[in-house]
């Protein structure tokens, strides 16, 4: 009799859980009717980190680990590897940025490259041994002017093509997992363990740290076009602060409860259309800033984690993965 009661209790518990799941509108997301992404597989085992284009939207550069530097002249339909004489050191290029034909590539351990002719030639920019941390994010601002951020939150600016650098922040924030910069020059970073996030705005001398708003560790952080913030949290959650202020964080959103893959990056294609990428081909989109969500099932079989989303313009975007995989935005209505 006791065994029967235990069995019945288990059945009741299963039924309750099942009813809860099926009552959730986002237990399983609907799929996009039209997939706007082309799957591209290049002949490399590299994991890609960043992509940027010159003023000519057809001419761009793709970077990653294993000294990976690739060039396209047809808007990303095809890519050709470019090799540089960097000695025996194996570098991971983490960031690339262009203004016109002047471009920069930053990487680890401690490398910075500069071109003035669209990548026809690259020169190595010497970096001081006293540089706090390793180059993490490079931003081309205008001719001869660029901003370099390291993986401990040091921020420097050069106005003479990298010959001299001026520190913009007095104190470092500590080793970061991810870092973003908006068009105003503000930075946001997630600590290496995901315990807290930090924000720095131009004119301030120090980073301002903040505790995470959820019990889940943070994975990534970034800006929307209005200066608001989003954070990705472990377990497939995203959270928004429309003003970017710590006190304005909204409740966390789980786009799909049934998903077991974590989120890795997010990016706005338009002020309302937000894409999220994650492990094992995970790709979601919200056409209304997080109110409703769709899953791009057509790319779920891509054998790669999707680490980075970059939109150079609303019409040109890429999702960067590993083992030579990337997605190229081909246009059209997403949802």
Beta strands, then each sheet from edge to edge (+ up, - down):
strand 1: 37-41
strand 2: 48-53
strand 3: 60-64
strand 4: 69-72
strand 5: 80-81
strand 6: 92-99
strand 7: 102-108
strand 8: 111-115
strand 9: 123-124
strand 10: 135-142
strand 11: 145-150
strand 12: 155-158
strand 13: 166-167
strand 14: 176-181
strand 15: 187-191
strand 16: 196-200
strand 17: 208-211
strand 18: 218-223
strand 19: 229-233
strand 20: 237-241
strand 21: 263-268
strand 22: 274-278
strand 23: 283-286
strand 24: 294-295
strand 25: 306-313
strand 26: 316-321
strand 27: 325-329
sheet 1: 1+ 27- 26+ 25-
sheet 2: 2+ 3- 4+ 5-
sheet 3: 6+ 7- 8+ 9-
sheet 4: 10+ 11- 12+ 13-
sheet 5: 14+ 15- 16+ 17-
sheet 6: 18+ 19- 20+
sheet 7: 21+ 22- 23+ 24-
end
